Amino acid sequence: MKRKLAFKSLGFVCGVFMLTSILFFPQNSSAQPVFDADRAFKYLEKQCDFGPRPPGSAAHKKTRDYLISELRKFSKEVIAQDFTCQVTDDSLALTNIIAFFGASEEKSKPVRTRKVLLAAHWDTRPFADRDPDPDKRHLPILGANDAASGVAILLELARAFHSNPPDTQVIMVLFDGEDYGKTIDEMFLGSKYFARNLEDRFRPDYGILIDMVGDKDLDIYVEPISKKAAPDVVKMVWELAEKLRLKGIHNRQGPGVLDDHVPLIKAGIKCIDIIDFNYPYWHSLEDTPDKCSPKSLETIGRLLLELIYSQ
């Protein structure tokens, strides 16, 4: 919290005392860093440079290694949660990537550390089932918005958390296998596995999932499943967006979306989904970086930075 200090008729001694207090006893040890939208957009482009990233592809493995390497620049603990999943005739090798930032529980004792989970998925859809050309619907999508945008924001947040560690403990999770199958049973594979194997230190006070948040024409509404499961978190986040006067975030209810937040909710985690589901290039070959913008990434990045550093 920033406070404006005034020195009016307090006398020299009082002024010196107050100045000394400011110099030696800072009120806030976690100064809020700035979200670099251009850097975040480069993270989006870098993921797309690997090409489509469905599980089982060479690009999927290269992206996995890149994300782990990048997060290890900013976090002292990065976990590759490897697992296999049987989907129809395919045995998939998948990886959730987990990183920790900010205050540790040991550091803050005897005061309990607030824990917040920030998540996105990093895989891309193996087939463009919503492409306008039926002859191309068997091809894998590039996935600039779905899902490089959410990962790009989290990578830039990781850099920010490293430069100015927040007092809140942040558990960052990049889910794999969200977009793999044709049915619900064949989707959200990473979040389902994470929820089934939830260690105590992975359990947050609340979680925020971001998905499809890079659209140039950002249009985000309150997601109903989120509101039902975590009304207090929805209220806190949307009120903060209004306070920051962030364009593209509307305090009205939108469509319900099945996403990676649902397995977390079923595991007892209060989790909300920040998602722009009004995206005409969803699950098509046209989901490319030119449909996204640094400004949209900045909108969500600023929101999450303010949320973490204001607690």
Secondary structure, 3 states (H helix, E strand, C coil): CCCCCCCCCCHHHHHHHHHHHHHHCCCCCCCCCCCCHHHHHHHHHHHHHCCCCCCCCHHHHHHHHHHHHHHHCCCCCEEEEEEEEEECCEEEEEEEEEEEEECCHHHHCCCCCCEEEEEEECCCCCCCCCCCCHHHCCCCCCCHHHHHHHHHHHHHHHHHHHHCCCCCEEEEEEECCCCCCCCHHHCCHHHHHHHHCCCHHHCCCEEEEEECCCECCCCEEECHHHHHHCHHHHHHHHHHHHHCCCCCEEEEECCCCCCCHHHHHHCCCCEEEEECCCCCCCCCCCCCHHHECHHHHHHHHHHHHHHHHCC
